[in-house]
Amino acid sequence: MVPKFTIKLFPLSPIHVGNWQKNLHKNIDFIVHHNMNHVIHEDKLFRQLVLRKKMDEFLIAAQTTKFDIKTFLVDKLSLNDNDLQQFLEEVKAYSCQSPTDIKGDYLPFIRDGYGKPFIPGTSIKGAIRTATLYCALKEMLATNERLKSDLLTELSNNLNKPRRNPKELGNFLEKYFQNFVLDEWTSGDPHTDLFRAVEVQDVYLDDDIINVEEVTVSGMKKDKQQDTLNIYAECINSKKEISINLGINLWLFKQIGNSPKRGFPGSLFLGKYILQNAENPEQLLTRLLEFCHTYAADSIPKEGAPISKEPYIFRLGWGTGIFSKTILSLIYNEVTGYDRDKLMRAVGAGSSEFPMTRKIVIQDGEKGELGWARLEKVNAAESGSRA
């Protein structure tokens, strides 16, 4: 049987989950009007322009460097303020609250084919996967000098490549962690992935809890000076609770966890590590949430995190990547000299503090870090057949 659980998520700071496929471009993809950002639906816009016999003019004007879609609509369609508002209702894909002006392109929240915002179950499971890796790696580094040495060697080799990719640092970890797959979509053998036993449903959101927020992204230049860039992103910006439905297939978890794949002496059987003090699905869920809390608590910066130490805190979405927030943060103090400078640039850290946030949002004059939430566990609601 697969017990189903509901977890309540309470956002503590703005959360952005993007689709990583497109940015919305200023002056063409959206119009800000009366503190509402209207994202244009291309087919709806073209249909209206054809009806008004303005399509040819639009296509010519859109190729100019100073094209602004709002100015074009007001001037060419002779729209007053009320007319523009009505026109936007006819051609928009969706709307959300925004600053008075968006100074550049911005990142949309992930949405389905009907424009509805949602949090993919894979994003939530990925956050749990990150936290589990962090806790297992933290414990293993404390007792396994070989792992620490290999990590530092792999890091140095990666940082000295002409085209380095920090994510490559994680690929070799699969041989250290029995039954752990870093990416369930690209693994050659999904039957070794413990997290197949964790089933998380997509979470659909109300449109009115998504706002456009200004985000400061910090990094470091080659001269060790801090560099910042202000961008915009659609974020969950509400303290309203969000329900997450998930299932824990303990039978499948044990089957995978007790089926070793090829490794070498000293590798950690992750299934046995996770199953410590977990005799039933609810205890296993509690164990996973404890990993999430430990990971989040260890990454609390000195400022900018509106959270407390009480269980369970959680990190989700943009700015919580698996590599910089786990592998790199845990071995950072072991890195010295020139490699440390390159590491700082590779992960975009902007000071000597690590891990540090790279993505800060300012609300009412207060700094806040993206992606913080509080979780509240609810008892099992129902059970299903074994998968």
N, C-alpha and C positions, 0 to 999 in steps of 0.2 A: 504494500500500500504506500501511496505517496501523500503524506500529510501536506496540507496547504496552510500557509501562514499569511497573515497580513502584518506588514510593518508600516508604522506611521513615520513619515519623514517630515520634519519641520525645518524649513530653510532658515538659517541664521545669517546668511549673507547671499548676495546675488549668485545664481548658478547659471552657467552657460554650457549647453551641450550642442555642439555644432554638427553640421553634416560634412564638413571638410571638403566640399565640392565646389562651392562658389561663394564669392562675396557679393554683396549688393552694392552697386556703384552709384555714387552721388551724381545727381543731375539726369539720370536715365532710369534707374530701377525703382526709385522711391521718391515720394514727395512728403515733406513735413508741412503740415497745415494745422494751426491752432493746437500745437503741442501733441499732435497725433501723427505718427508716421504711417503713411499709406504705401504699402508695397504694391507695385503695379503688376497686374496680370496682363501679360503681353497680348494674348489672344483677345481679351476683352477690350484693351486699348485699341488694337488695330481695327476691331469691328466698329468701334465708335468713330475712329478717324475715317474709315471708308464711308460710313453713313454721312459724315459731314464733308466728304470730298477733300480731306486734308492729308491723305496718306502720302501722296507724292511730296508735298512740302515737308512733311515730317521726316521722311527718309533722307531728303537732301540736307535738312537742317541738322539731323542727328549725326552726320558725318563731320560737322565742324567742331573745332577744338573747344569752343566756348558755349556749346549747346547746353541749355538748361530746360528740362522738360516742363517744369512749372511755368517758366516764362513763356515758352512756346504755347502752352495751352491757354494761358490768360490772354496773350496777344492775338494768336491766330483764331481762337474760337470765341474771342470777346466775352470771356467769362468774368463775372464779378465774384465777390467773395462767396456768396451763397451758391452761385452757379458752379463754382469750382468744387465746393463741398459736395454738391449733388453729383457732379461728374466723377469725383473720386470714389464715391460709393458705387458707381456703376462699373468702374474699371479696376478696382483694387482686388488683390488676391487676399489680403488681410490687413488689419491695422493694429497698431499698438502704441502705447504712450511713449513719448520720447522727449529729449531736450528740445528747446526752442529751435535749435539748428544742429544738424549733424555735419560736422566739418570733415567730410571725407567718406570713404567707403565704410561698410560695417559688416559684421558677421551675423547672419540670421541663425535663429534657433532651429534645430532639426524639426521638420514637419513632414506629415504624410502627403499623399497625392492630392488631398482635399484641403491642404493648408492648415491642418490641425497640429498644434505643437504637442510633442510627446517626448518622454524619456525612454530610449530603447532599453529593453531588458538586458541587452548585452552590455550597455554602459554601466548599469548597476552591478551586474555580475563582474564586469571588468574592474570596478572599484574594489569589490570583495577580493578578487584575484590579486590585485596590487597589494592590498593590506596583508593578505596571507603570505605572499612572497616576502614582504618586508619583515614580518615577524619570524618566519622560518630562517631567512637569511641572517637576521640579527642574532638569533640564537646560534646558528651554525658558525658564524664568524668568530663568536666568542670561544669556540672549542676546536675549530679546524683551521690551523695555520696554513695548510696546503691551499684551501679555498681562498684565503686572504691573499696569499702569494700569487695564485693564478689570476685572481681578479685584478691585482695591480699590474701584472704583466700584460693582461689582455687590454686593460685601460691604456697603458702606455703605448702599446702597439696601435690601438685604435686612434689615439689622439695624434699620432705622428703620421697617419695616412694623409695623402693630399686631399682626399675627399672623405673626411671622417663622418661617421654616422653613429651617434651615441647609442642608438637602438641595437646596433650590432653587439654591444656589450652584453646584452641579455641572451643572445642565442646560445652561447655555450653553457648557460646555467641549467639547461634542461638535463644535462648529463649529471649534474650535482643533485637534482631533485627528482627522485623517482616519482612517476605518475603526475608530473606537472607539465602543462603545455602553456607556453607564453601566449600563443595566439591560436585559438581554437579553429580559426578559419584557414590557416595555412599549415597546420600541423599535418605531417604525413600519416599519422596514426591517431585519430581522435579517440580511439578506444583506450588510450592511456591518459586521457584528460580527466582528472578528478571532477572538474567543474561541470562535466556533462550531467552530474547528479544534482546540480542546483538549477532549477527551472525558474526563471524570472520573467514575468509578463511585462510587455510594454505598458507604460503609464501615460495615459492621455491627460492633458492639462487644459484648464479653462483659459481662453484667450486673454482674459483680463488680468492674469497674473504675470504676463510677459511684458517687460518694458525694455526700451533701449537704454543702455547704460554706457557712460564713458569709462574706459579702462586704461590705466597706465601700465604699459609693459616695460620693465626695466631690463637692461642688459649691460654688458661691459665691452668696451672697445679694446683694441690691442694695446693702447697706452694705459690700460687699467682704469680709465676714467668711466664713470657711469654714464650710460646712454639711456634715454627714455623715449618712448613713442606712445602717443595717445591714440587709441582706436575706440571704436564703438561696437557693441555686441548686444544682441537680444538676450535677456536674462530673466530667469524666474526671480521676481522681486516681490515676494509676498511671504508673510509668516503663516499663511494658511497651510494646514496639514495636507500632505499628499500620501495617498495609500499605495503601497507596493505589495503586490500579490506574488508569492513565490512558493515553490514546492521543494522539499528536501527528500530525495530518493536515497535513503540510507542504505538500502540493499545494493544499489548500483555503486554507491560511494565505496562501500566495503569491497565489492568485487574488483573495482579498479585499483583501490588502495592496496589490496593484497596481491596484486598481479604485477610483479616487478618487470620493468623493461630493462634493456641493457644499460649497464652503468659501470662503476668501478668501485673498489673499496673506499669507504668514506662517504659515499653518496647517501643522502638522506631520503628515507621513505616518507614522502610528504603525507601520504594517507594516514600512516600511523601517528605522525606528529599532530595532525589535525584532530584525529579521533581520540586523543587523550582526554579522559573524563567526559566522553560523549557516548552514552549508551543508547540514546534514542534520538530521533530527528530534532526534537526541540532543543536538546542539549548540544547537538551539532550546530544548529542555527545560532545558539548562544555563543558557542566557540568562535564561529565566523564573525559575529558582531564584536566579540572581544578583540579579535585581530584588527577589525576596522577602527575600534576605539584606540588601541595601542598605537597603530600607525598614525592616526590623526593627532593624538596627544603628543607624540614625539616630534611632530612637525609644526607644533604651535610656535609661531614667531614671537619675538618679544613684544611686538605691537601689531595691531591690525587684524586680530582674530577674535571676533565677538563670541567666544565660546567658554564653556566651563569644563572642569575636569570630570563631571559626573557622566556616567554611561547614558546612552552611547553616542559619541560624536562620530562624524562621518565626513568624508571628502568625496566630492563627485564633480565630474565635468571637466571643462577646460582648465588647465593649470595643475592637474593632478596626475601627470604622466607617470607611467610605471617605472621608467628607467631613472630619470633624474631624481625622483622622490624616493627611490628604494636603493638600488645598487649604488648610485653615485653618492647619495647622502650618507650611506653607511660606511663607505670607505674614504670619504673626503679627507678626514684627518690623517689618513695614511699617505696621502699624496703630497709631495713636496716639490719645491722649485718650479722649473719651467712647466712641468706637466700640470701643476696646480693652476697656473695662469691659463693654460689652454683649456683645462677642465671648466674653469669659471666661464670662459667665453662660450664653450660648447653648450652649456646648459643655460647661459644667459644670466647667471648670477651677477648682481651689481655691487656687491660689497664683500668684505671678508667673512660675513656671516653665511653659514650654509647648513641646512637648507634655508633658503629665504624665498619669500614669495616673488614671483615675477609679474603677477597680474593683480593690481590694486584698483579698487573702485572707490570713489569718494562720494558719500551721501551725506547731505546736511553738514558738510565740513569735516566729517569723520572718515578716516581711512578704514577700509575693510578689504579682506582678502576674499577672492572668489571661491565658491565651492564648499562652504561649510554648512553642515546641517546637523540636526539632532535626530536620533532614531528612537522609536518606542516600539518594543516588541509586543505583538498580540498573540494570544494562544492559537493553536491550530484550529481552523474553522471546519475543514472537511478533508476527506481522503479520496484518492482515486486509485485506479488500478495500477499495478506495477508496470513500469515502462519496459 
